[in-house]
Amino acid sequence: MSTSALLDRAPVFDALGDPNRLRIITRLCDGGPCSTTEVTQAVPVTRQAATKHLVLLETVGLVSSQRRGRERIWQVEPESLTEASEYLTGLSRRWDRAIDRLRAFVEDENPDTR
């Protein structure tokens, strides 16, 4: 993966690194689209804090919103989560290959460990 592609994903992982934003994403994944008020009821933050978290999540493409009357309805953007998941899967495969190389090196260096 190019450095540019990696840098493009960094804001998504940064956003998911906050426990409250992760709770919000989990709430939206489990319960479907909901209003800011409903998010506030599910996550232990003020409405103002929930709104800030939701706007940040929207900025990085993890959620989208639409106005419905006086409320804003939020929903997960599955493509963004899928891209993040695919990146982590690729990273996991790289890690597995590195462990396999290390194991092969150690076994070649220490024939008694077989």
LINVEN-V664890 format. One record per pair of residues at least 24 apart in sequence whose C-alpha atoms are under 7 Angstrom apart, sorted by the first residue. I is the first residue (numbers start at 1). J is the second residue. D is the distance in Angstrom with one decimal. If there is no record, write none. Layout:
# LINVEN-V664890
I_J_D, I_J_D
This chain:
# LINVEN-V664890
11_60_6.3, 12_60_5.8, 15_57_6.5, 21_53_6.0, 25_76_6.9, 28_75_6.1, 28_76_6.1, 29_76_6.6, 32_75_6.5, 33_73_6.3, 33_74_5.3, 33_75_4.4, 34_73_5.2, 34_74_5.4, 34_75_6.8, 35_71_6.2, 35_72_5.6, 35_73_4.4, 35_74_6.0, 36_72_6.3, 36_73_6.7
